Amino acid sequence: MLVAAELQNLRIVGDLIADKVGLVLNLRVKDNLYQAIAVASTTALGALVGFIFGGVRVALSGAFGGLVVGGLASGLVLMIIGLTRK
């Protein structure tokens, strides 16, 4: 059975692989929370702008656009932060 210190070492190694290599899930709660807030806010902003300029149908398109832009932008920022982490 793994003891707490060994589990902590596995977590550190997993985070290092997620930051430097990629292609695995990032399990840092703080990173995931930041990304969720960014995606939710850009989705809401896109829906609001779409609703102001064109009603409900455009609001749905704006929400989808905000979702995509927020996901890509926050992912890019987290990728750069992950590469510069020590």
C-alpha positions as CSV (number, residue, x, y, z in Angstrom):
1,M,0.0,0.0,0.0
2,L,1.3,3.4,-0.9
3,V,2.0,5.8,1.9
4,A,1.2,9.5,1.8
5,A,4.7,10.6,0.8
6,E,4.7,8.2,-2.2
7,L,1.3,9.4,-3.3
8,Q,2.6,13.0,-3.1
9,N,5.6,12.1,-5.3
10,L,3.3,10.4,-7.8
11,R,1.2,13.6,-7.9
12,I,4.3,15.7,-8.5
13,V,5.5,13.5,-11.3
14,G,2.0,13.5,-12.9
15,D,1.8,17.3,-12.7
16,L,5.3,17.6,-14.3
17,I,4.3,15.3,-17.2
18,A,1.1,17.2,-17.7
19,D,3.0,20.5,-17.8
20,K,6.0,19.6,-19.9
21,V,4.8,16.8,-22.2
22,G,1.1,17.1,-22.3
23,L,-1.4,14.6,-23.7
24,V,-2.6,13.7,-20.1
25,L,-5.2,15.3,-17.9
26,N,-4.3,18.2,-15.8
27,L,-5.5,17.5,-12.3
28,R,-4.6,20.8,-10.7
29,V,-7.8,22.1,-9.2
30,K,-6.7,25.7,-9.4
31,D,-5.9,25.5,-13.2
32,N,-9.2,23.8,-13.9
33,L,-11.1,26.5,-11.8
34,Y,-9.4,29.3,-13.7
35,Q,-10.3,27.7,-17.0
36,A,-13.9,27.1,-16.0
37,I,-14.3,30.7,-15.0
38,A,-12.7,32.0,-18.2
39,V,-14.9,29.7,-20.4
40,A,-18.1,30.6,-18.5
41,S,-17.4,34.3,-18.7
42,T,-16.6,34.3,-22.4
43,T,-19.6,32.1,-23.1
44,A,-21.9,34.6,-21.2
45,L,-20.3,37.5,-22.9
46,G,-20.7,36.0,-26.4
47,A,-24.3,35.3,-25.6
48,L,-24.9,38.8,-24.4
49,V,-23.3,40.4,-27.4
50,G,-25.2,38.1,-29.7
51,F,-28.5,38.9,-28.0
52,I,-27.9,42.6,-28.2
53,F,-27.1,42.5,-31.9
54,G,-29.5,39.9,-33.2
55,G,-31.9,38.3,-30.7
56,V,-32.0,34.7,-29.5
57,R,-30.6,32.9,-32.5
58,V,-27.6,35.1,-32.7
59,A,-27.2,34.8,-28.9
60,L,-26.9,31.0,-29.3
61,S,-24.2,31.5,-32.0
62,G,-22.5,34.1,-29.8
63,A,-22.5,31.7,-26.8
64,F,-21.0,28.9,-28.9
65,G,-18.3,31.3,-30.3
66,G,-17.6,32.5,-26.7
67,L,-17.3,28.9,-25.6
68,V,-14.8,28.0,-28.3
69,V,-12.7,31.2,-27.9
70,G,-12.7,30.9,-24.1
71,G,-11.6,27.3,-24.2
72,L,-8.9,27.9,-26.7
73,A,-7.6,31.1,-25.1
74,S,-7.6,29.8,-21.6
75,G,-6.0,26.5,-22.8
76,L,-3.3,28.5,-24.5
77,V,-2.6,30.6,-21.4
78,L,-2.5,27.5,-19.2
79,M,-0.2,25.8,-21.6
80,I,2.3,28.7,-21.5
81,I,2.1,28.9,-17.7
82,G,2.6,25.1,-17.5
83,L,5.7,25.3,-19.7
84,T,7.2,28.0,-17.5
85,R,6.5,26.3,-14.2
86,K,9.4,24.9,-12.3
